[in-house]
Amino acid sequence: MNYVIFTVKVIKNSGQSFFSDGTSLTELTVQLPQVRKNNSKVILQVSIWGKLSYDVAKYYQPDDYIIIEGYISIKNIDTDRFVNSLNKQVEISVFKLYPLFLKS
């Protein structure tokens, strides 16, 4: 239904966090590479849960290219009552991740 596969460039690795039950979460800010003349940048938030998050936090750095598979969702970043379409952010919960071009 909302399953996606993207090739993305890692912009920022926000680090790893842990919940009280021991579940780990790593969040990445990524960009879709584009070869259009208008050079519009598509920035996405990526969440990686569980055992895969340990590897992501350890091995992936900014400027690495990776292939991600996961479920896409849209969340509001505006807390006002009136929701504007410009105040939404795309987030992807990743279930599979493959290295494509690594900087290191």
Sequence and secondary structure as in RCSB ss.txt:
>XXXX:A:sequence
MNYVIFTVKVIKNSGQSFFSDGTSLTELTVQLPQVRKNNSKVILQVSIWGKLSYDVAKYYQPDDYIIIEGYISIK
NIDTDRFVNSLNKQVEISVFKLYPLFLKS
>XXXX:A:secstr
  EEEEEEEEEEEEEEEE TTS EEEEEEEEE    SS   EEEEEEEETHHHHHHHHH  TT EEEEEEEEEEE
E   SSS  GGGEEEEEEEEEEEEEE   
